[in-house]
Amino acid sequence: MGSDQRSLMRSKVIDELMVFGITRPAKVLCRCGAIAEIDRSVLRTKKDLGKVIECRRCRSMRIAREKEELDNDYYGMQESLE
């Protein structure tokens, strides 16, 4: 195997690793004022999708709030059927 083939294979492996989130972390400011450290590929994907960048605390609070809303919708429907 020549050096050109090896370098091509190496660049393909690096590209695949970058897709799956093995890149240097970036520091971004959350809307609550906390500094969040996020993988650059995740940051790029979130920006492309138009999602808000959140610190762990804000993300956990949002997920809990969304889960509670879904539970209220689901269990509210169950109670009205009885």
C-alpha distances in whole Angstrom, upper triangle without the diagonal:
4,7,8,6,7,10,11,11,13,15,16,16,19,20,21,22,25,26,27,29,27,28,31,34,37,40,43,46,48,51,53,52,50,46,43,40,38,34,33,31,34,37,35,35,39,40,38,40,43,44,46,44,46,46,46,50,50,48,49,53,52,50,53,55,54,54,57,58,56,58,61,61,60,63,65,64,65,68,70,69,71
4,5,5,6,9,10,11,12,14,16,17,19,20,21,23,25,26,28,29,27,28,30,34,36,40,42,46,47,51,53,51,49,46,43,39,37,34,32,31,34,36,34,35,39,39,38,40,43,44,45,44,46,46,46,50,50,48,50,53,52,51,54,56,54,55,58,59,57,59,62,62,61,64,66,66,66,70,71,70,73
4,5,5,6,9,10,10,12,14,15,16,18,20,21,22,24,26,27,25,25,27,31,33,36,39,43,45,48,50,48,46,43,40,37,35,31,30,29,32,34,32,33,36,37,36,38,41,41,43,41,43,43,44,47,48,46,48,51,50,49,52,54,52,53,57,57,56,58,61,60,60,63,65,64,65,68,70,69,72
4,5,5,6,9,10,11,12,14,15,16,18,20,21,23,25,26,24,24,26,30,32,36,38,42,43,47,49,47,45,42,39,36,34,30,28,27,31,32,30,31,35,35,33,36,39,40,41,40,42,42,43,47,47,45,47,50,49,48,51,53,51,52,55,56,54,56,59,59,58,61,63,63,64,67,68,68,70
4,6,5,6,9,10,11,12,14,15,17,18,20,21,23,25,23,24,26,30,32,36,38,42,43,46,48,47,45,42,39,36,33,29,28,26,30,31,29,30,34,34,33,35,38,39,41,39,41,42,42,46,46,43,45,49,47,46,49,51,49,50,53,54,52,54,57,57,56,59,61,61,61,65,66,65,68
4,5,5,6,9,10,11,12,14,15,16,18,20,21,23,21,21,24,27,30,34,36,40,41,45,46,45,43,39,37,33,31,27,26,25,28,30,28,29,33,33,32,34,37,38,39,37,39,40,40,44,44,41,43,47,46,44,48,50,48,48,52,53,51,53,56,56,55,58,60,60,61,64,65,65,67
4,5,5,6,9,10,10,12,14,15,16,18,20,21,19,19,21,25,27,31,33,37,39,42,44,43,40,37,34,31,29,25,24,22,26,28,26,27,30,31,30,32,35,35,37,35,37,37,38,42,42,40,42,45,44,43,46,48,46,47,51,51,50,52,55,54,54,57,59,59,60,63,64,64,66
4,5,5,6,9,10,11,12,14,15,17,19,20,19,19,22,25,27,31,33,37,38,41,44,43,40,37,34,31,29,25,23,21,25,27,24,25,29,29,28,30,33,34,36,34,36,37,37,41,41,39,41,44,43,42,45,47,45,46,49,49,48,50,53,52,52,55,57,57,58,61,62,62,64
4,5,5,6,9,10,11,12,14,16,17,19,17,18,21,25,27,31,33,36,38,41,43,42,40,36,34,30,28,24,23,21,24,26,24,25,28,29,28,30,33,33,35,33,35,36,36,40,40,37,39,43,41,40,43,45,43,44,47,48,46,48,51,51,50,53,55,55,56,59,60,60,62
4,5,5,6,9,10,11,12,14,16,17,15,15,18,22,24,28,30,34,35,39,40,39,37,34,31,27,25,21,20,19,22,24,23,23,27,28,27,29,32,32,33,31,33,33,34,38,38,35,37,41,40,38,42,44,42,43,46,47,45,48,51,50,50,52,55,54,55,58,60,60,62
4,5,5,6,9,10,10,12,14,16,14,14,17,20,22,26,28,32,33,36,38,37,35,32,29,26,23,20,18,17,20,22,20,21,24,25,24,26,29,29,31,29,31,32,32,36,36,34,36,39,38,37,40,42,40,41,45,45,44,46,49,48,48,51,53,53,54,57,58,58,61
4,5,5,6,9,10,11,13,15,14,15,18,21,23,27,28,32,33,36,38,38,36,32,29,26,23,20,18,16,19,21,19,20,23,24,23,25,28,28,30,29,31,32,32,36,36,33,35,38,37,35,39,41,39,39,43,43,42,44,47,46,46,49,51,50,51,55,56,56,58
4,5,5,6,9,10,11,13,11,13,16,19,22,25,27,31,32,35,37,36,34,31,28,24,22,18,17,15,18,21,19,20,23,24,23,25,28,28,30,28,30,30,30,34,34,31,33,36,35,34,37,39,37,38,41,42,40,43,46,45,45,47,50,49,50,53,55,54,57
4,5,5,6,9,10,11,9,10,13,16,18,22,24,28,29,32,34,33,31,28,25,22,19,15,14,13,16,18,17,18,21,22,21,23,26,26,27,25,27,27,28,32,32,29,31,35,34,33,36,38,36,37,40,41,40,42,45,45,44,47,49,49,50,53,54,55,57
4,5,5,6,9,10,10,10,14,16,18,22,23,27,28,31,33,33,31,28,25,22,19,15,13,11,14,16,14,15,19,19,18,20,23,24,25,24,26,27,27,31,31,28,31,34,32,31,35,36,34,35,39,39,38,40,43,42,42,45,47,47,48,51,52,52,55
4,5,5,7,9,9,11,15,17,19,23,24,28,28,31,33,33,31,28,25,22,18,15,14,11,14,17,15,15,18,20,19,20,23,23,25,24,26,26,26,30,30,27,29,32,31,29,33,35,33,33,37,37,36,38,41,40,40,43,45,45,46,49,50,50,52
4,5,5,7,6,8,11,14,17,20,22,25,26,30,31,31,28,25,22,19,16,12,12,10,12,15,15,15,18,19,19,20,23,23,24,22,24,24,24,27,28,25,27,30,29,28,31,33,32,32,36,36,35,37,40,40,40,42,44,44,45,48,50,50,52
4,5,5,5,6,9,12,14,17,19,23,24,27,29,28,26,23,20,17,14,10,9,7,10,12,11,12,15,16,16,18,20,20,21,19,21,22,22,26,26,23,26,29,28,27,30,32,30,31,35,35,34,36,39,39,39,42,44,44,45,48,49,49,52
4,6,8,9,12,14,15,19,20,23,24,26,29,28,26,24,20,18,14,11,10,7,9,12,10,10,13,15,14,15,18,18,20,19,21,22,22,26,25,22,25,28,26,25,28,30,28,29,33,33,32,34,37,36,36,39,41,41,42,45,46,46,49
4,6,9,12,13,16,19,20,23,23,26,28,28,25,23,19,17,13,10,11,8,9,12,12,11,14,16,16,17,19,18,20,18,20,20,20,24,24,21,23,26,25,23,26,28,27,27,31,31,30,32,35,35,34,37,39,39,40,43,44,45,47
4,6,9,9,12,15,16,20,20,23,25,25,22,19,16,13,10,6,7,5,7,10,10,10,12,15,15,16,18,17,18,16,17,17,17,21,21,19,21,24,23,22,25,27,26,26,30,31,30,32,35,35,35,37,39,40,41,43,45,45,47
4,7,9,12,15,17,21,22,25,27,26,23,20,17,13,11,7,9,8,10,12,13,13,16,18,18,20,22,20,21,18,19,19,19,23,24,21,23,26,26,25,28,30,29,29,33,34,33,35,38,38,38,40,42,43,44,47,48,49,51
4,6,9,13,15,19,20,24,25,24,22,18,15,12,10,6,6,7,9,11,11,13,15,16,17,19,21,20,20,17,19,18,19,23,23,21,24,27,26,26,29,31,30,31,34,35,34,36,39,39,39,42,44,44,46,48,50,50,52
4,7,10,13,17,18,22,23,22,19,16,13,10,9,6,6,9,11,11,12,15,16,17,18,20,21,20,20,17,18,17,18,22,22,21,23,26,26,26,29,31,30,31,34,35,35,37,40,40,41,43,45,46,47,49,51,52,54
4,7,10,13,15,19,20,18,16,12,10,6,5,4,5,9,9,9,11,14,14,15,17,19,19,18,17,13,14,13,15,18,19,18,20,23,23,23,26,27,27,28,31,32,32,34,37,37,38,40,42,43,44,46,48,49,51
4,6,10,12,16,17,16,13,10,8,6,5,6,6,9,10,8,10,13,13,13,16,18,17,16,15,11,13,12,14,17,18,17,20,22,22,23,25,27,27,28,31,32,32,34,36,37,38,40,42,43,44,46,48,49,51
4,7,10,13,14,12,10,6,6,4,6,9,9,13,12,10,13,15,14,14,18,19,18,16,14,11,11,10,13,15,16,16,18,20,20,22,24,25,26,28,30,31,32,34,35,36,38,40,41,42,44,46,47,49,51
4,6,10,11,10,8,6,5,6,7,10,10,13,12,9,12,14,12,12,16,17,15,14,11,8,9,9,12,14,13,14,17,18,18,20,22,23,24,26,28,28,29,32,33,34,36,38,38,40,42,43,45,46,48
4,7,8,6,6,5,6,9,10,14,14,17,15,12,15,17,14,14,18,18,16,14,11,8,8,8,12,13,12,13,16,17,17,19,21,22,23,25,27,27,29,31,32,33,35,37,37,39,41,42,43,45,47
4,5,5,5,6,6,10,11,14,15,17,15,12,15,16,13,14,17,17,15,12,9,6,5,6,9,10,8,10,13,13,13,16,18,18,19,21,23,23,25,27,28,29,31,33,33,35,37,38,40,42,44
4,5,7,9,10,14,14,18,18,20,18,15,18,19,15,15,18,18,15,13,9,8,7,8,12,11,9,11,14,13,13,16,18,17,18,21,22,22,24,27,27,28,30,32,32,34,36,37,38,41,43
4,6,9,10,14,16,19,20,22,20,17,21,21,18,18,22,21,18,16,12,11,8,8,11,9,8,11,13,12,13,16,17,16,18,21,21,22,24,26,27,28,30,32,32,34,36,37,38,41,42
4,7,9,13,15,19,20,22,20,17,20,22,19,19,22,22,20,17,14,12,10,9,12,11,10,13,16,15,16,19,20,20,22,24,25,26,28,30,30,32,34,35,36,38,40,41,42,44,46
4,6,10,12,16,18,20,18,16,19,21,18,18,22,22,20,17,14,11,9,7,9,9,9,12,14,14,15,18,19,20,21,23,25,26,28,29,30,32,34,35,36,38,40,40,42,44,46
4,7,10,13,14,17,16,14,17,19,16,17,21,21,19,17,14,10,9,7,10,11,11,13,15,16,17,19,21,22,23,25,27,28,29,31,32,34,35,37,38,40,41,43,44,46,48
4,6,10,12,14,12,11,14,16,14,15,18,19,17,15,12,8,7,5,7,10,10,11,13,15,15,17,19,20,21,23,25,26,27,29,31,32,33,35,36,38,39,41,42,44,46
4,7,9,12,11,10,13,15,14,15,18,19,18,16,14,10,10,8,9,12,13,13,15,18,18,19,21,23,23,25,27,28,29,31,33,34,35,37,38,40,41,43,44,46,48
4,6,8,7,6,10,11,11,12,15,16,16,13,12,9,9,9,10,13,14,12,15,18,17,18,21,22,22,24,26,27,27,30,32,32,33,35,37,38,39,41,43,44,46
4,6,5,6,9,10,11,12,14,16,16,15,14,11,12,12,13,17,17,15,18,21,20,20,23,25,24,25,28,29,29,31,34,34,35,37,39,40,41,43,45,46,48
4,5,5,6,9,10,10,12,14,15,14,14,12,14,14,16,19,19,17,20,23,22,22,25,27,26,27,31,31,31,33,36,36,36,39,40,41,43,45,46,47,49
4,5,5,6,9,10,11,12,14,14,15,13,15,16,17,21,20,18,21,23,22,22,25,27,25,27,30,30,30,32,35,34,35,38,39,40,41,44,45,45,48
4,5,5,6,9,10,11,12,11,12,10,12,13,14,17,17,14,17,20,18,18,21,23,21,23,26,26,26,28,31,31,31,34,35,36,38,40,41,42,44
4,5,5,6,9,10,10,9,10,8,10,12,14,17,16,14,17,20,18,18,22,23,22,24,27,27,27,30,31,31,32,35,36,37,39,41,42,43,46
4,6,5,6,9,10,10,11,10,14,16,18,21,19,17,21,23,21,21,25,25,24,26,29,29,29,31,33,33,34,37,38,38,40,43,43,44,47
4,5,5,6,9,9,11,11,14,16,17,20,19,16,19,21,19,19,23,23,22,23,27,26,26,29,31,30,31,34,35,35,37,40,40,41,44
4,5,5,6,5,7,7,10,13,15,17,15,13,17,18,16,16,20,20,19,21,24,23,23,26,28,27,29,31,32,33,35,37,38,39,42
4,5,5,6,8,8,12,15,17,19,17,16,19,21,18,19,23,23,21,24,26,26,26,29,30,30,31,34,35,35,38,40,40,41,44
4,5,8,11,12,15,18,20,23,20,18,22,23,20,21,25,24,22,25,28,27,26,30,31,30,31,35,35,35,38,40,40,41,44
4,6,9,11,14,17,19,21,19,16,20,21,18,18,22,21,19,21,24,23,23,26,28,26,28,31,32,32,34,36,37,37,40
4,7,9,13,16,18,20,17,15,19,19,16,17,21,20,18,21,24,22,23,26,27,26,28,31,31,32,34,36,36,38,41
4,6,9,13,15,16,13,12,15,16,13,14,17,17,15,18,21,20,20,23,25,24,26,29,29,30,32,34,35,36,39
4,6,10,12,14,10,10,13,14,11,13,16,16,15,18,20,20,21,23,25,24,26,29,29,30,33,34,35,37,39
4,7,10,12,9,9,13,14,12,14,17,17,17,19,21,21,22,25,26,27,28,31,31,33,35,36,37,39,41
4,6,8,6,6,9,10,9,11,14,15,15,17,19,20,21,23,25,25,27,29,30,31,33,35,36,38,40
4,6,5,6,9,10,11,12,14,15,16,18,20,21,22,24,26,27,28,30,31,33,35,36,38,39,41
4,6,5,6,9,10,10,12,14,15,16,18,20,21,22,24,26,27,28,30,31,33,34,36,38,39
4,5,5,6,9,10,11,12,14,15,17,18,20,21,23,24,26,27,28,30,31,32,34,36,38
4,5,5,6,9,10,10,12,14,15,16,18,20,21,23,24,25,26,29,30,31,33,35,36
4,5,5,6,9,10,11,12,14,15,16,18,20,21,22,24,25,27,28,30,32,33,35
4,5,5,6,9,10,10,12,14,15,16,18,20,21,22,24,26,27,28,30,32,33
4,6,5,6,9,10,11,12,14,15,16,18,20,21,22,24,26,26,28,30,32
4,5,5,6,9,10,11,12,14,15,17,18,20,21,23,24,26,27,29,31
4,5,5,6,9,10,10,12,14,15,16,18,19,21,22,24,26,27,29
4,6,5,6,9,10,10,12,14,15,16,18,20,21,22,24,26,27
4,5,5,6,9,10,11,12,14,15,16,18,20,21,22,25,26
4,5,5,6,9,10,11,12,14,15,17,18,20,21,23,25
4,5,5,6,9,10,10,12,14,15,16,18,20,21,23
4,5,5,6,9,10,10,11,14,15,16,18,20,21
4,5,5,6,9,10,10,12,14,15,16,19,20
4,5,5,6,8,10,11,12,14,16,17,19
4,5,5,6,8,10,10,12,14,15,17
4,6,5,5,8,10,10,12,14,16
4,6,5,6,9,10,11,13,15
4,5,5,6,9,10,11,13
4,5,5,6,9,10,11
4,5,5,6,9,10
4,6,5,6,9
4,6,5,7
4,5,5
4,6
4
